[in-house]
Amino acid sequence: MEKYAWKGLIAQGRKEEYIRRHKEIWPEMIEVLKEAGIRNYTIWNVGDEVFGYYECEKGAEYAARVQAESPVVDRWNEYMEGVLIMEMDPVTGAQPLMEKVFEMD
C-alpha cells in the first residue's frame, strides 16, 4: 500500500472554521475518497499548519486521478478557498509529493 502525505496552511483566523468544516465533511466527499482507494486518512494541526496522511490501496497516482476527475472534489476545493492555503503541483493539480525521509514499521 502506497503512503501519501501533504501539508497546507490555514488562513489566518480561520482555524475554527477549518475544523468545523471537517467535522461536517460531506458524505459524498467521503465516498470519492473511498472510491479513490484512500484509507487511514488523518489530518493533524499545529498552529496554522496542517499535515495530512493517507494510504492508497490502488496507488497514489490512481487516488490523484480519481480526485482530479471528481466534481465533488472541485466543489470541496472551492468550499475550502479562503480557509486553506495549498501549494498545488501545476502538472498533477494535486498537492506536491512530499519526500519520505524516515519510516519505522
C-alpha positions in Angstrom: 0.0 0.0 0.0 1.4 3.4 -1.0 1.5 6.1 1.6 0.8 9.8 0.8 1.4 13.0 2.9 0.5 16.6 2.2 0.8 19.9 4.0 -1.1 23.1 4.0 -1.7 26.4 5.8 -4.9 27.5 7.4 -5.7 31.1 6.5 -5.2 33.5 9.4 -8.1 33.5 11.8 -9.9 30.6 10.1 -8.7 27.6 12.2 -12.1 27.1 13.9 -13.8 27.2 10.5 -11.4 24.7 9.1 -12.0 22.3 12.0 -15.8 22.8 11.7 -15.9 22.0 8.0 -14.0 18.8 8.6 -16.3 17.8 11.4 -19.1 18.2 8.9 -17.4 16.7 5.9 -19.8 15.9 3.1 -20.8 12.2 2.8 -20.2 12.4 -1.0 -16.7 13.6 -0.3 -16.0 10.6 1.8 -17.4 8.4 -1.0 -15.0 9.9 -3.5 -12.0 9.3 -1.2 -13.1 5.7 -0.7 -13.6 5.3 -4.5 -10.0 6.6 -4.9 -8.8 3.8 -2.6 -7.8 6.2 0.2 -7.7 4.6 3.6 -6.4 5.6 7.1 -6.8 9.3 6.3 -5.7 11.6 9.1 -5.1 15.4 9.3 -3.1 16.9 12.1 -2.8 20.6 13.1 -0.2 22.7 14.8 -0.7 26.5 14.9 -1.9 27.4 11.4 -0.2 24.5 9.7 -2.0 21.2 8.8 -0.4 17.9 7.8 -2.4 15.1 6.1 -1.5 11.5 5.7 -3.3 8.6 4.0 -2.7 5.2 2.5 -3.6 4.5 -1.1 -4.9 0.9 -1.8 -4.7 1.4 -5.5 -1.6 3.7 -5.6 -1.1 7.4 -5.2 -1.4 8.0 -9.0 -4.9 6.4 -9.1 -6.0 8.3 -6.0 -4.9 11.6 -7.5 -6.6 10.8 -10.8 -9.9 9.9 -9.2 -9.8 13.1 -7.1 -8.8 15.3 -10.1 -11.7 13.9 -12.2 -14.3 14.4 -9.4 -16.8 17.3 -9.5 -17.3 16.7 -5.7 -13.6 17.4 -5.1 -13.8 20.5 -7.2 -16.7 21.7 -5.1 -14.8 20.9 -1.9 -11.8 22.8 -3.1 -14.0 25.8 -3.9 -15.6 25.5 -0.4 -12.2 25.5 1.3 -10.9 28.6 -0.6 -10.2 31.3 1.9 -9.8 28.8 4.7 -7.0 26.6 3.5 -3.9 27.7 1.5 -2.4 24.9 -0.5 0.5 24.9 -2.9 -0.6 22.8 -5.8 1.6 20.9 -8.4 0.9 22.6 -11.7 1.4 19.2 -13.5 -0.9 17.0 -11.4 -3.2 19.6 -9.9 -2.7 17.8 -6.5 -0.5 18.7 -3.5 3.2 18.3 -4.2 4.5 14.9 -3.4 6.5 15.0 -0.1 9.8 13.1 0.0 9.8 10.4 2.7 12.9 10.8 4.9 12.3 8.1 7.5 9.9 5.2 8.2 9.8 2.8 11.0 7.5 -0.3 10.9 
